[in-house]
């Protein structure tokens, strides 16, 4: 028997910069969660064995500028990869999508092989 779930690995929060093709788009506050797909199986001796899998990034980006301009929102909502430069110098490739508020975006996708 096996069961699969996502295990919280790390929370990332701070203020960063969003880039598209090397061009700075805007600044944002980010609150992200890194989860790792984990599968538990029972081995031949009846012991539970944990098998870690792929990682998933999710969370929210809130633009620092309260009103995003007409150029910024379509770029952010394109679903295309963006580079999120974190406050500690790391860069994560993400795609985002706006929900209701013009200045808040959900992280909907990320590079499958990112480093913590």
Order of alpha helices (4+ residues) and beta strands (2+ residues): beta-beta-beta-alpha-beta-beta-beta
